[in-house]
C-alpha cells in the first residue's frame, strides 16, 4: 500500500499484490505450483533478499551484480550475471563439488541452479536438512518444496542445471 498527501488530501493506492493471499502470491510467481500441494510457505514476504542470497545463506541483502544501492556482491567475483561468476560466489562459501544427485547426502549441503533456455541462471535453491529444497521467490516468500522438479518448466524457473555441494561437520562447520 502506498500513500501520498498534498493540498490537505491523502490519496491511497493499493498494489494488486497487496491483496493476494500468500498462496496466490506463490502461484503468481511460480504457476507450476498451482497443481502441486508439495510446497510449504516458510517465511513472510521480504524484499530484502533474493533467491541467490538465500541459497548463499544471506538474508540481509539482495544479491545482484549491478552497482546500485541495496544490491550486494561478494568481493573478488566478477560483477556479472553469468554461470561462471555465480559459480565463483558459491565456491567462495565452500560449494566446490558438483553432484548429479538431488537426494540428501549425509554430511553435505547442496545448492541447485535453474537455467533459462539460453543457459543463463534464473533461480537458485538450497537443500534443507530433511531432504526437501528451499527457494526464495523474488521479493515474496521462502518456500520448502519436495523436489527441484516442482519449480521446473516454462511457467516456472526453467530447467534444473548445476548442483553444487559442500561438506560440513557434525558441528555444522563447513570443511
Secondary structure by P-SEA (a helix, b strand, c coil): ccccccccbbbbbbcccccccaaaaaaaacccccccccccccccccccccaaaaaaccccccccccccccccccccccccccaaaaaaaaaaaccccccccccccccccbbbbbbcccccccbbbbbccccbbbbbcccbbbbbbccccccccccccccccbbbbbbbccccccc
